[in-house]
Amino acid sequence: MTAPKITPEIVAEHGLSADEYKLVLEIMGREPSMTELGIFSVMWSEHCSYKSSRVHLKKLPTKAPWVIQGPGENAGVIDIGDGQAAIFKMESHNHPSFIEPYQGAATGVGGIMRDVFTMGARPIANLNALRFGEPNDPKTRHLISGVVAGIGGYGNCMGVPTVGGEVNFHASYNGNILVNAMTVGLAETNKIFYSAAAGVGNPVIYVGAKTGRDGIHGATMASTEFTEDSEEKRPTVQVGDPFTEKLLLEACLELMATDAIVAIQDMGAAGLTSSSVEMSSKGGLGIELDLDKVPVRETKMTAYEIMLSESQERMLMVLKPAAMEKARAIFHKWELDFAEIGVLTDTGHLVLKKDGQVQADMPVAPLVDKAPVYERPWIPTPAQPVISAKDVPAPNDLLGALKSLIGSPDLASRRWVWEQYDHLVMGHTAQRPGGDAAVVRVPGVPGKALAMSSDCTPRYVFADPKQGGAQAVAESWRNITAVGALPLAITDNMNFGNPQRPEIMGQFALSIEGMADACRTLDYPVISGNVSLYNETNGKGILPTPTIGGVGLMKNVDRMATVAFKTAGETVLVLGESKGWLGQSIFLRETQGREEGAPPPVDLAAERRNGDFVRSLIVAGEVVTCHDVSDGGLLVAVADMALAGGVGVTLTTPQSGVPSHGYWFGEDQARYVIAVPAAAAAGIEAKAKAAGVPVERIGSTGGADVVLDGRKMPIQDLKQSHEAFLPTLMGAA
Amino acid sequence: MKAAIVVFPGSNRENDAKAALTQALGREPIMVWHRDTSLPKVDLVLVPGGFSYGDYLRCGAIAANSPVLREVKARSEQGMAVIGVCNGFQIITEAGLLPGVLLRNANLKFVCRNVGLRVETSNSRFTSGYKKGQVLSIPVAHHDGNYFADPKTLDELEAEDRIAFRYCGPEGRLDANYNPNGSTRHIAGILNKKRNVLGLMPHPENAIEPIHGSTDGKALFHSLVEAVS
């Protein structure tokens, strides 16, 4: 085989800068082969190396007594008591989903599930955070349709319920949608599997689907900007087969129940390259692979193609030699490939053989440790002015404004989306999509459940990255709290534009600062995550979107709170202070067409105090109806509760200095609406005051209308508005 | 009574079904792997939901030709009770235990939601715990639940009182708006001639505890246990 000469053009095509290539030459002490260059290219891509984000990510708190494994493994692990662990992570599949929405989204879901079951956990819930362009953009409908079908197609077949998520629309995503998928799994704390290889001479085993030419250079694609010709990148999108993954899941869990596995790593981005390099580098060992033994589905694949393929549904394992036959039998039962493709060595080198020749021989440690790290220049986002509610025109009719707001793209019902996801399989779903957080029962311990949520308010982050970063974490914490669970940890999916532009890097750096503050105050550490940069099209960045996936623990699921009003005659209370903050509100955007102003400030001490208070009421069984106040403000929150329960409400605007439209549509943080039996209201108010939590009576439940200061709107009318948007947009009845 | 659940590669509601049968029986059913050619001696076989063989070729078509299904069919002809839920309904229909076929949903989308289900007959070991005309709330979760058969077969099913369940509105009204998949004559579940085989698209196994939001599925499993033991 004649090796092509490595030219500067070839280096550039591999996404390596001249300086980075110089470092390659230094490490190798010679010109690399094409295969070696390809390996450097993917290992040093932004996607795999975090070279632009690493210095900032280090500022996030990652530890707590209940954290078993923080960032750095396939997924994070927390202790949830009773010998059980929750394992979770969120990951993006943005660029592939824009190019080929069905397969892009499907393989995103498949990839994140693999990250979780690689560690020994059975996935028990999926969530997803989707961000599309404007509803009337010509591509939007096609993208929504494909992404939702792809997520459903994969998750439904796997038999893992898709229980929650979020969907937003904004022009900045027109050319670069976001598809962030999260999986939560359950394992035993003494049965968690890691990726560090150990034991010189131990066999390296390839299991799962065969390797094809799909997805070559997916990691590199995820590390560049989009241009007009992105469609040409379609061949770099992987194709998913959820049936094979379902078999792989069952086979892996069956093998994990035995004592056979030394180390295991899924083949995700950068496939066999990153899995073999990560396993050997974490174990401080060398690894030798015979690529002729890799199961392939196409003929004449080169070493380069085999190493860079991102074919799905594959795993790499190091097994105990004595367990080989047992393991082979399990994979045979599930009709999956099982191939011994290599061995661990003490050389510290990755050695690849094919056709009797050495195709690559490179030191593993510098490939990982010497990966470039950039402290990219950044500038802070200029502060926006604070907008006073007094300077925003009041609508003639607050209820009319409510009706149009709850039918607007960002607040309308997502039923059309989540009814395409099987959210009930496994039989443990205690709170379905549509509430503040999804709740899934934990098998094995009566009453125990996990609450989970996905959150970010990108327009806040854009206006003030630090406040917005803190708000994303606080809102996640609040949603978990609002169902009565104790928030334990988060995974973060950082979606930003081109890090080589200082204003984008400023958004990144400052939102991390805000997130870190919130994580510390709320005891809500980051245990896993993913960074997706270069979310730009032709030089225009998306709204910065640090999506937060949160998980919390509930000991008594029978006391879980839901948003629905349950019965007439209950008193409706607001916990937290309503100052009428309209800057960056949905009200300002939808009724005035203004996407302006400073976002609502986040008072973390107030978040903590108000949240701990409301949770204590729920846990004590005193409150079963609770909703956090977020997008759209107080009136939207109350309307959600009326719609969910089919029970009306009569409201009176409290006398205060806040104009009524600011009061009802302001997006002040750290607030919850609760409904309690009338006889209990005074007692709860007294407790709130004692705890230093502001509390206000705003009305009582009953009837079939939302009544505000004497004016009426039938729930039925609100419901029609709320339910119409997506079915109408997507052309379904 | 003894019960077994047949598990195929790609089955995914076998544990939900196991929970429902365990609740009704007071002990666990036997899980039978699809490659087993001999079926244990049982009074009931449940074919669970999921995506057997990834729904490749056609939903249920590959599983219908598995050795274990031949055995299930042979025993059903001798009177053993068989219930096929969702993908299980597709499988036993493909295998010829029941007439008709399950087509892709009319709107071409997967659908997961609670539906109204009207009990059309209480004359079977599966439905004797319900009253005829009773309206249940049970979830569906499928992409291919659009039941179809020729008019002659449908007339025969009706004449022989073999329609077990129909999709309906809250008061039992039959209306296209309440039919989640476009099935012919709103059919959700049917019986065979001997009334010992039931196929249905909805998931009664996901409506057996308060946490599920409905316990209307419970009576199906309980009446089955009573009738068979």
Interface residues (C-beta under 8 A of the other chain):
Chain A: A149 G152 G153 N156 C157 M158 G159 D241 P242 F243 T244 K246 L247 W334 E335 W418 E419 Q420 Y421 D422 H423 L424 V425 M426 G427 H428 T429 A430 R432 R441 V557 A732 A733
Chain B: P9 G10 N12 R13 N15 D16 A19 G49 G50 F51 Y53 G54 D55 Y56 N107 K109 F110 V111 C112 R113 P139 A141 H143 H203 E205 N206 I208 E209 I211 H212 G213
